[in-house]
Amino acid sequence: MKVINVNDLKIDACVRVAQGQEVVVTKNGQPVLLMLGVKGMDLEQLELCRSAKFWALMRERRTRPAISRKELEDQLAAAQRPNPKKDVAVTRKRRSKE
């Protein structure tokens, strides 16, 4: 972590340094700003990493039992298969309206 006094702050240099380590800017010996490099991240990632709602959702999800990738793929495939009983009911409704 690099500590720089606000009077010595050169923004270009701080941005460059912050990509590799945290930069703390101080005023009168007290920290007033923390600079973190975010190169390679997009705006959505930055918003999510600061979202209390997102992290609450993640904590809640992690309490559920996990399933394997195979089980997930099987569930998705089953959900995409046509349901013959449902198709017959829809066809009957259409015919009755005609």
C-alpha positions in Angstrom: 0.0 0.0 0.0 1.4 3.4 -1.0 0.6 6.5 1.1 0.7 9.9 -0.5 -0.1 13.3 1.0 -2.8 15.3 -0.8 -0.3 18.1 -1.4 2.0 15.7 -3.3 -0.7 14.1 -5.3 -0.1 13.7 -9.0 -3.2 12.0 -10.4 -1.5 10.3 -13.4 1.1 8.7 -11.2 -1.5 7.6 -8.6 -3.7 6.0 -11.3 -0.6 4.1 -12.6 0.4 2.9 -9.1 -3.1 2.0 -8.1 -3.2 -0.7 -10.9 -0.7 -2.7 -8.9 -1.4 -1.6 -5.3 -3.7 0.4 -3.2 -3.0 4.1 -2.9 -4.0 6.0 0.3 -4.2 9.8 0.0 -3.8 11.6 3.3 -4.6 15.2 4.5 -3.1 16.4 7.7 -1.8 12.9 8.3 -5.3 11.3 8.1 -6.5 9.1 5.3 -9.1 10.8 3.1 -9.1 8.7 -0.1 -8.4 5.2 -1.2 -7.5 4.6 -4.8 -7.9 1.1 -6.2 -7.0 0.0 -9.7 -9.9 -1.4 -11.7 -8.2 -2.0 -15.0 -9.8 -5.0 -16.8 -13.2 -4.6 -15.0 -16.3 -3.2 -16.6 -18.9 -0.9 -15.1 -21.3 -3.8 -14.3 -18.6 -5.6 -12.3 -17.9 -2.4 -10.3 -21.5 -1.8 -9.5 -22.0 -5.4 -8.4 -19.0 -5.5 -6.2 -20.4 -2.5 -4.2 -24.1 -3.7 -4.2 -25.4 -4.8 -0.8 -28.4 -6.4 -2.5 -26.2 -8.5 -4.8 -24.1 -9.7 -1.9 -27.2 -10.5 0.2 -28.5 -12.6 -2.7 -25.1 -14.4 -3.0 -25.0 -15.2 0.7 -28.6 -16.6 0.5 -27.8 -18.6 -2.6 -24.7 -20.1 -0.9 -26.9 -21.6 1.8 -28.7 -23.8 -0.8 -27.3 -27.2 -1.7 -25.3 -27.2 -4.9 -26.0 -29.4 -7.9 -23.6 -30.7 -10.5 -23.2 -29.3 -13.9 -24.7 -32.5 -15.4 -27.8 -32.2 -13.1 -28.2 -28.5 -14.2 -27.9 -29.4 -17.9 -30.4 -32.2 -17.4 -32.9 -29.8 -15.7 -32.5 -27.2 -18.5 -32.9 -29.9 -21.2 -36.1 -31.2 -19.5 -37.5 -27.7 -19.3 -37.0 -27.1 -23.0 -38.6 -30.4 -24.2 -42.1 -29.9 -25.5 -44.9 -31.1 -23.3 -47.3 -33.3 -25.4 -50.2 -32.9 -22.9 -49.9 -29.2 -22.9 -49.7 -29.0 -26.7 -52.9 -31.1 -27.0 -54.8 -28.8 -24.6 -53.7 -25.7 -26.6 -54.8 -27.4 -29.9 -58.2 -28.2 -28.4 -58.7 -24.6 -27.2 -57.9 -23.3 -30.6 -60.3 -25.7 -32.3 -63.1 -24.8 -29.9 -62.7 -21.1 -30.7 -63.0 -21.7 -34.5 
